[in-house]
Amino acid sequence: MADHVLGIFAKQPVAGRVKTRLCPPLSPQQAAELYRTCLQETVAAMAEAPAERVIFYDGDVAYFQKAFPGLRLVPQCEGDLGRRLDRAFAQLFAEGCSAAALIGSDSPDLPISLVSAALKALTDFDLAVAPALDGGYVLIGQSRHVPELFQDMPWSSANLWPATLRRAKQLGLAYKELDAWEDLDDLASLKRLLLRSPHSRTAHLADRLLNCQTHFYRDDTA
């Protein structure tokens, strides 16, 4: 186990199980194709992070073994997101790392500089968080396991980061709030990705898929 670890939460890109908030305008198959590219781009980009990459996966391990050979794969546990995040941190710290950060697989243009800043901050802070623009967070890092940060939290809501911040203050944790970033969750965030990072692989695919949908509806209503 490396001293610093970056865990990437990932799902197997199965139609109907990923990026469902993009359906419509995308079909479930297109949404799965978009997520697959997003996951691949995220994992590849994080190769530059100053940490060992570990994929916490949900799905068939054979898919992840084929898609990401050589990377350590750890199955996500059962339960809500808080339970899964907590168990991931618990395992990493039990194995001896001194700092761990967790991200999702739907921020394909997440800057390496932000990840590096989080890991650096954990030298002096208990907690480092990059908030999401929707009120959650795109990265959370710890220098020690603090399970209370994941108990009774408003998951999948705009109150997640404010609630986490309140809990950190209640626990007396030294925390570092980093720059905010954005997850790729819905059509609005997908369009912002096209404007913000038009040269990313995910943006190229999204542009093609959305253009296909536009042509389909035009042809269908002509």
C-alpha positions in Angstrom: 0.0 0.0 0.0 1.3 3.4 -1.0 1.6 6.3 1.5 -1.0 8.3 -0.5 -4.0 6.6 -2.2 -6.6 7.9 -4.6 -9.7 5.8 -4.7 -12.0 6.0 -7.7 -15.6 4.9 -7.3 -16.8 3.3 -10.5 -19.8 1.4 -11.8 -19.9 -1.1 -14.6 -21.3 0.8 -17.6 -24.6 -1.1 -18.0 -27.5 0.5 -19.9 -30.2 1.5 -17.5 -27.9 1.6 -14.5 -25.7 4.6 -15.2 -26.3 8.2 -16.1 -30.1 7.7 -16.1 -30.7 11.4 -15.6 -29.4 11.9 -19.1 -32.2 9.8 -20.5 -33.7 11.5 -22.4 -32.2 13.1 -24.5 -29.9 10.1 -24.6 -31.0 6.5 -24.8 -29.9 4.1 -22.0 -27.3 2.6 -24.3 -25.9 6.0 -25.3 -25.8 7.0 -21.6 -23.8 3.9 -20.8 -21.4 4.6 -23.7 -20.9 8.1 -22.4 -20.3 6.8 -18.9 -17.8 4.2 -20.1 -15.8 7.0 -21.8 -16.1 9.2 -18.8 -14.8 6.5 -16.6 -11.9 5.6 -18.9 -10.9 9.3 -19.2 -11.1 9.8 -15.4 -8.9 6.8 -14.6 -6.4 7.7 -17.3 -6.2 11.4 -16.2 -5.6 10.3 -12.6 -2.4 8.5 -13.6 -0.7 11.8 -13.1 -1.9 12.1 -9.5 0.8 11.7 -6.8 -0.9 8.7 -5.3 -1.7 5.0 -6.0 -4.9 4.6 -7.9 -7.4 2.1 -6.5 -10.8 1.4 -8.2 -13.7 0.7 -5.9 -16.0 -1.0 -8.3 -19.6 -1.9 -8.5 -20.4 -4.7 -11.0 -18.6 -7.6 -12.7 -14.9 -7.7 -11.7 -14.1 -9.2 -15.1 -15.1 -6.0 -16.8 -12.8 -3.9 -14.7 -9.9 -6.4 -14.9 -10.1 -6.1 -18.7 -10.7 -2.4 -18.8 -8.0 -1.4 -16.3 -5.3 -4.1 -16.2 -2.7 -3.6 -13.5 -4.8 -1.4 -11.3 -5.9 -2.6 -7.9 -9.6 -3.4 -7.8 -11.7 -3.4 -4.6 -15.4 -4.2 -4.5 -17.7 -1.6 -3.0 -19.6 -2.8 0.0 -23.4 -2.9 0.2 -25.3 0.1 1.5 -25.8 3.8 0.8 -23.1 6.1 -0.5 -22.1 7.0 3.0 -21.6 3.4 4.0 -19.5 2.7 0.9 -17.3 5.8 1.4 -16.8 5.0 5.0 -15.8 1.4 4.3 -13.4 2.4 1.6 -11.6 4.8 3.9 -11.6 2.3 6.7 -9.9 -0.3 4.5 -7.3 2.0 3.1 -6.2 3.3 6.5 -6.2 -0.2 7.9 -3.7 -1.1 5.2 -1.4 1.6 6.3 -1.8 4.7 4.1 -1.3 8.1 5.7 -3.6 10.0 3.4 -6.5 8.9 1.2 -8.8 10.8 -1.2 -11.9 9.5 -2.9 -13.5 10.7 -6.2 -16.2 9.5 -8.5 -15.9 8.6 -12.1 -18.1 11.3 -13.6 -15.7 14.3 -13.5 -13.6 13.6 -16.6 -11.9 17.0 -16.5 -11.2 17.1 -12.8 -7.9 19.0 -12.6 -4.9 17.0 -11.4 -3.8 20.2 -9.6 -6.9 19.9 -7.4 -6.3 16.3 -6.5 -2.6 17.1 -5.8 -3.7 20.1 -3.6 -6.0 17.8 -1.6 -3.3 15.2 -0.9 -0.8 17.9 0.0 -3.3 19.5 2.4 -3.8 16.2 4.2 -0.2 16.6 5.6 -1.6 19.4 7.8 -5.4 18.8 7.9 -7.7 16.0 8.9 -10.1 16.6 6.0 -9.8 18.1 2.5 -12.9 18.5 0.3 -13.5 19.8 -3.2 -17.2 20.9 -3.2 -19.4 20.1 -6.1 -21.4 23.0 -7.7 -24.6 21.1 -6.9 -23.9 21.1 -3.1 -22.2 17.8 -2.7 -18.5 17.2 -3.3 -16.4 15.8 -6.1 -13.5 14.8 -3.8 -13.2 14.0 -0.1 -9.8 13.2 1.5 -8.8 12.2 5.0 -5.6 11.9 6.9 -7.3 9.6 9.4 -10.5 7.6 9.4 -13.4 9.7 10.7 -16.6 7.5 10.2 -18.9 10.2 11.7 -18.5 12.2 8.5 -20.6 9.6 6.7 -23.3 8.9 9.2 -26.8 10.3 8.8 -25.9 12.6 6.0 -28.3 14.0 3.3 -26.9 12.0 0.4 -27.7 13.1 -3.2 -28.9 16.5 -2.0 -27.7 20.1 -2.2 -27.1 20.0 1.6 -24.4 17.4 1.6 -21.4 19.6 1.7 -22.9 22.1 4.2 -23.9 19.2 6.4 -20.5 17.7 6.2 -18.9 21.0 7.0 -21.1 21.4 10.1 -20.2 17.8 11.2 -16.5 18.5 10.7 -16.7 21.6 12.9 -18.7 19.7 15.6 -15.9 17.1 15.6 -13.2 19.7 15.8 -11.6 18.6 12.6 -9.0 20.7 10.8 -10.3 21.0 7.3 -9.3 22.5 4.0 -11.9 23.5 1.5 -10.6 23.4 -2.0 -11.9 24.9 -5.3 -15.3 23.6 -6.4 -15.8 21.5 -9.5 -18.7 19.8 -11.2 -19.9 16.3 -11.7 -21.5 15.1 -15.0 -25.0 14.4 -13.8 -27.6 15.9 -16.1 -28.0 17.6 -19.5 -27.2 21.0 -18.0 -23.9 19.8 -16.6 -23.1 18.0 -19.8 -23.5 21.2 -21.8 -21.3 23.0 -19.4 -18.6 20.3 -19.9 -18.8 20.9 -23.7 -18.1 24.6 -23.1 -15.5 24.1 -20.3 -13.5 21.2 -21.8 -14.4 20.8 -25.4 -11.3 18.7 -26.3 -11.9 16.0 -23.7 -12.9 12.5 -25.0 -16.1 12.7 -23.0 -17.0 16.0 -24.5 -16.3 14.8 -28.1 -18.6 11.8 -27.6 -21.3 13.9 -25.9 -21.3 16.4 -28.8 -21.7 13.5 -31.3 -24.5 11.9 -29.3 -26.4 15.1 -28.8 -26.1 16.0 -32.4 -27.4 12.6 -33.4 -30.4 13.1 -31.1 -31.0 16.6 -32.7 -30.9 15.1 -36.2 -33.2 12.3 -35.1 -35.9 14.7 -33.7 -35.6 17.0 -36.8 -36.0 14.0 -39.2 -38.8 12.6 -37.1 -40.8 15.8 -37.0 -40.1 16.9 -40.6 
